[in-house]
Amino acid sequence: MSMGFIVGPLIVFMIFVAPLWLILHYRSKKHAGEGLSGDDHQKLQELVARAEQMKDRIVTLEQILDADAPQWRHKQ
């Protein structure tokens, strides 16, 4: 085995692959550290409000079912 077999790919890796990998790695860490954008935060707040509405509706439906059919929870 000659050293050229290992050195050539190692040089290619060090010149092209490693710097690109480092740039992409730290760019993704930077974006992850920024948090939510304003638009994403607004969408999240809308989803939270919808989830609260759905929770209230489910509670109301359960109360109606409890009054109309008290054994509904035990049916399979």
N, C-alpha and C positions, 0 to 999 in steps of 0.2 A: 504494500500500500504506500502510495506517495502522499506527502503532506498537501499537495495541490488539490487532492480529492476533498480535503476538509477545509482548506484555506479559502478556496474559491467561493463556495456557498456561504461560508462565514463572513466573508467580506461583503457579499451581496446582502446578506441579512443585516449586517451592521450599518451599511450605507443607506439601504432603502427601507427595509421592513421595520427595524427597530425605531427609527425616528418617526415614521408614519404611525406606528402603534402607540408611541408615547404621546404624539399630538392628539390622536383620536381619544386616547384614554383620558387625558387631562381636560380635553374639551367636554367630554361627556360628564366628568366630575363637576366641571364648572356649571353646566346646565342643570345638573341635579341639585346643586347647592343654591341655585337662584330661587327655588320654590315655584309656586304657581304664578302664572301670568295673571294680569287683571281679568282677562276674558275667562281663563280657566277658573279663577276664584268666583266669578259671577255665576258660571255654570254650576259649580259645586254648591253655591248657596241656593240656586234654583232647585237642584236635586234634593238638598236637605229639606227645603220647604215642601216639595212634593212628597217626600217620604213622611214628613209629619202629617200632611193631609191624609195620606193613605193609612197611617196608623190610627188617626182619629176615625176614619171611615170604618176600619176593621173593628175598632172598639164599639162603635155604634151598631154595626151589623151583629156582633156577638151579643150585645145587650138585647137586640130585637129577637135573635134566635133563642136566647135564654128565656125571654118572656113567652114566646110562642111555642117553643119546643124545648123544654128544659133538659131533655135527654139527648140532645143533638150531639153533644161532645162525646158521648159514650157509644154512639152508633159506629159501625165499621163498614 
